[in-house]
Amino acid sequence: MAELHLFGQIEGGSGFPQRRLFCKWGLHAGAAWTLLAGAGAGQTQLDDPQVDDVAHWGHPLDMHLATKGLQGWPRLLLEVWHVDGWGRPGLAGYGVCHVPSAPGCHRVTCVTWRPRGTRAQRLLGTGGPQLRVPEVTAAGAGDRFRLSTESAGTVTLELGVVTRNMGRYGVALG
Amino acid sequence: DDLYCKFSFVYGQDWVPTAGLEEGISQITSKSSVLPTTLVWNLPIDITFKSTNPFGWPQIVLSVYGPDFFGHDVVRGYGAVHVPFVPGRHKRTIAMFVPESTSRLQQLTSWFTGRRPEFTDPKVVAQGEGREVTRVRSQGFVTVCFNVMTKDLHKLGYDVGSAQGPGPQGFHSF
């Protein structure tokens, strides 16, 4: 069995119209992968930036995965939410990024999007529309037809990848 | 001005420090009268770890403290970053944040009494669990410079990749 270690941080988010943000994250992988140690999902702290317009979370990631195959390479699903002055959460954006495959340290910038909704919803609703099951539409490529979205900000992650025994199975990761 | 920094290392169960200081406190520093206006601690760190598993790779946790308007010692920021696993020289800039109380009255009284919200154990900053209930304000950055050497990682089958960007690999020793 080959192994993969993921270390790093969800550093922060920027480019969103709101400043008080937090991020929910989850790791999704195919059936060949098992999470041996570490939390596979979580939520960062809520940050209210004072210095610049970037919300800094610094959320540590530490996961140990084992795999029997290369299909379904792990992806991180990110949901950025903002909290308004009254304490109500609203969706700011969804983003998916694959865990880098080459061993080493990588600085990953994940772009995000949010569902647009009809004109009536935009005028009257609070917080904007959200996907009911974000894992299905965001993590896979299958079901996005007919979904209209608009672009949102970016999330910066610092991801480090350490692999074990990949060479033994003849896999070249670069 | 008048800030000092405490550092400590947080690591998983499979890790053991074998040499060096696990915790320390810096001197109290202030800005110089001449530009550039950065605060300099220049605090050397030297530590050696031994492990059976990359999971729980050590992180350095920093807490910065300084006096407030009335002279009380209050926390000015917490931050953490993973020790890089790629051998070589690395520079990391960590965003620091301060916990925020949820009620306005508490914010006002803590400004007067000098008892700001702080973490009972700064090592919480290195973990992902329990962060979803924290509200923070990010303010300031701390720069840490690492020189990392590893032993026997490759022998056990681990591949950590090479450092990104130009580094000391281009130099040959004479």
Interface residues (C-beta under 8 A of the other chain):
Chain A: H5 F7 G8 Q9 E11 G12 F22 L36 A37 G38 A39 G42 Q43 T44 Q45 L46 D47 D48 P49 Q50 V51 V54 A55 H56 G58 H59 P60 L61 D62 H64 A102 P103 G104 C105 H106 R107 G160 V161 V162 T163 R164 N165 M166 G167 R168 L173
Chain B: G12 N53 P54 F55 G56 W57 Q59 G79 A80 V81 H82 P84 F85 V86 H90 I94 A95 F97 E100 V125 A126 Q127 G128 E129 R131 E132 T134 R135 V136 R137 S138 Q139 G140 L156 G157 Y158 D159 V160 G161 S162 A163 Q164
